[in-house]
Amino acid sequence: MIPFNKPYVTGKETEYIQEAVASGKISGDGIFTKKCHTFFETQLGFQKVLLTTSCTDALEMAAILIDIKPGDEVIMPSYTFVSTANAFILRGAKIKFVDSRTDHPGMDEDAIEKLITHKTKAIVLVHYAGVACDMDKVMDIAKQHDLFVIEDAAQAIDSYYKDKALGSFGHLAAFSFHETKNIISGEGGMLVINDERFEQRAEIIREKGTNRSAFFRGEVDKYGWVDMGSSFLPSDIIAAFLYAQLESLKEIQNKRKEIWTNYDQAFRGVLDEKHEVQLPCIPKFATNNAHMYYLVCKDKKERKALLKYLKENGILAVFHYLSLHKSSFYKANCHGEELTYTDFYSDCLVRLPLFYELTSQDQAFIIGKILKFYR
């Protein structure tokens, strides 16, 4: 079976983990955590970053930082992972879901403004497949209505909007280093802070509500409980693994883009024009970080048949998100939203195997089988 994903290991991960262990400090904020922070702040231009144990944790920190309270409304896409919504549900927010675009599973930026009320506090956008939302449009709406913007950039490492890194636009942003992402640490995430008023408090929330970080920098003579918080910082062992990946970022990305391009060159002009299959759309303002390659079938029946056919031929392809607005948890809060394109992608999208060690022979086999299915 050709797997959907296979975590790639550069070879330096265990070396750096041993180095972290030998340093005598394997809890949070050790030498490799600092190396990772420096990388992101210098290489990608983020104002301040904090590694977290997951992207979910980073989103939960963001919800606390913007002071979400019961009754606040938060606008976000329905076609996303449940963590995007859960982080704000936990603080008592009401979620207002936005439909997907006609040409892309990402959120329809033109559908945001009509959902804004006097209770709206934030827009949480998701850069689906690492492809940028229209950030000028979103930021203009947020500025006009005095709203916070949080980027769920879980899939968006090394992706850009008009030459500026995703994750550097919103007041806050969250990244994932789960084993299914381009750059991994098994589990892991990162909070990006682009608004200086949140910098000090973010450190406190991440350290169980204490000013422990300031204490270790010698800024206070003792540390105590000064705010709400939790244990959001990862072990330095996780950071050591991540730093080895970051050193190979360019190599990993080049390989993934090569695989993505092979798929696209084989299918574009064939599946889309002859068989009504929707292929990935990269707007002119966005770059492609090759997080995933997907096909959107004509209907649910076609997708089911394609997935079954590929599995029978030793290829594991998968579908993606189920519409959050139709989830059993949310139904009690649903007010009859019709999100046509969200449901369409939920029913029809297929993700193809894409990982660093996918061989050209295996990819040619996958491509051949898909073309044969449609012939």
Salt bridges, closest charged atoms under 4 A:
ASP29 OD1 - ARG206 NH2 2.92
ASP67 OD2 - LYS69 NZ 2.27
ASP72 OD2 - LYS121 NZ 3.70
GLU73 OE1 - LYS96 NZ 3.62
ASP103 OD1 - ARG101 NE 2.88
GLU109 OE1 - ARG101 NH1 3.32
ASP110 OD1 - LYS137 NZ 2.92
GLU113 OE2 - HIS145 NE2 2.83
ASP136 OD2 - LYS162 NZ 2.67
GLU151 OE1 - HIS127 NE2 2.80
GLU187 OE2 - HIS178 NE2 3.96
ASP195 OD2 - ARG197 NE 2.66
GLU203 OE2 - LYS48 NZ 3.29
GLU203 OE2 - ARG217 NH1 2.89
GLU207 OE1 - LYS208 NZ 3.09
GLU207 OE2 - ARG212 NH1 3.03
GLU219 OE2 - ARG217 NE 2.79
ASP227 OD2 - ARG201 NE 2.54
GLU247 OE1 - LYS12 NZ 3.92
ASP264 OD1 - ARG268 NH2 2.74
GLU302 OE1 - LYS298 NZ 3.96
GLU312 OE2 - LYS308 NZ 2.65
ASP343 OD1 - HIS325 NE2 3.54
ASP343 OD2 - LYS326 NZ 3.08
ASP347 OD1 - LYS300 NZ 3.91
GLU357 OE1 - LYS6 NZ 3.33
